[in-house]
């Protein structure tokens, strides 16, 4: 009898699995990739490099122009065919590709525009039209990353045309990255009130223009300034009350003063100069890398005043050894959960 029950159970499971298999196959046959909603198709295409998104048109006649629904346009070296060997042709083809795609997207919403290409003076004639495209397409995220590999001593940065941005596009922007650029604030500039992230690399700008721009970025959450030489102090008068992340890397600045009450992460590489972050009770992570020698006494007396609430501090510097022992009093000076010294005693 047990054998009969076992056989019956196997027959039942076999018919069930066969039934399930038929249902699964039938379901797969009835669902086509092209039947997905347009918003989901746009999301899929936005994950692909632009060249691959365009190539997707060969999958189906219905997909011929689907790539144009992609709300994110990213142009980099992979956008240009690898068969172009000469630098002049390479640059010309990149510019031609960018202009052609923008022409096809006229009148459409493009949420993100990224252009990453090593600086070439021929690009300068097209930057204004690319920024004008940003205005017309209601772009939220703009990255013009055209820094050259060899940038030392160069002062031929492109001029970012802020005057082309109207009030609507200024309010629309959420993310902005500029590299190897310069700008001057137009009269009565209202700032970027909804900007969340600002990434500046090799920027040439006056102290006043940078301070005025930052003072009008009241919703800024992430700010990085890299190799931007003011040769002056940077003082932001208005509180950056939503700033969570602040990074300063290899900048010739004499002093930094800002009020960031919600700051959680502070990263600094460069020469030692005064930094005043205001009252930052939520500061958790701080990474400091000084490439000018400091004394251990300075590190133990000044840093607690600059970063009174930090919980995780990494300090990397070259120290002059003037004390014979760092004892348990260090933990009383720094009320830290984690404290790391990476030092080079001389």
Buried (B, 14 or more C-beta within 10 A) or exposed (E): EEEEEEEEEEEEEEEEEEEEEEEEEEEEEEEEEEEEEEEEBBBBBBEBEBBEBBEBBEEEEEBEEBBBBBBBBBBBEEBBEEEBEEEEEBBBBBBEBBBEBBEEBEEBEBBBBBBBBBBBEEBBEBBBEBBBBBBBBBBBBBBBBBBBEEBEEEEEBBEBBBBBBEEEBBBBBBBBBBBBBBBEBEEEBEBBEBBBBBBBBBBBBBBEBBBBBBBBBBBBBBBBBBBBEBEBBBBBEBBBEBBBBBBBBBBEBEEBBBBBBBBBBBBBBBEBBEBEBEEBEBBBBBBBBBEEEBBBEBBBEBBBEBBBBBBBBBBBBEBEEEEEEEEEEBEEEBEBEEBEBEBEEE
